[in-house]
Amino acid sequence: MLVSTMNDVPGHQIVKVISEVAGLTVRSRGLGANFAAGFRALGGGEIHEYTQLLYQSRHEAIMRMCQHAMAFGANAVIAMRFDCNEIANTMSEVAAYGTAVVIKPIDE
C-alpha cells in the first residue's frame, strides 16, 4: 500500500478514486509516563515518553487507514494527513486520513 501526502503519485496514473478513508487511535498516557515526563518538563527539552507515544499512535492510525483502504480494493492512499486532539487532558487521539485510490504505472 503506497501512502502519499501528495495529491498524485509521480510516474503513476490514478485510474479510480474510491473513497475517503481513515484510521483512528486513542491512547492514554500511563501514570508512569506522566510521572517521568513531569520531572523532565521541569528541566525543559524533549519528553521522550510522549514522543514515543505519538510515534506509536501515528503508526497505528496509518496502519488502520491502510486496512480501511484495502477493504475497498485500493492500492494507494493520496493526500494523507494527520489530525491530533486531546481528550479529557489524559488521552491523545490521532487520526490519519486520505483518499483511497487505485493507481497504475504510466507506460512510457
Secondary structure, DSSP 8 states (H G I E B T S, - for coil): -EE-SSSS-TTEEEEEEEEEEEEEEEEE--HHHHHHHHHHHHH-S--HHHHHHHHHHHHHHHHHHHHHHHHTT-SEEEEEEEEEEEETTTEEEEEEEEEEEEEEE---
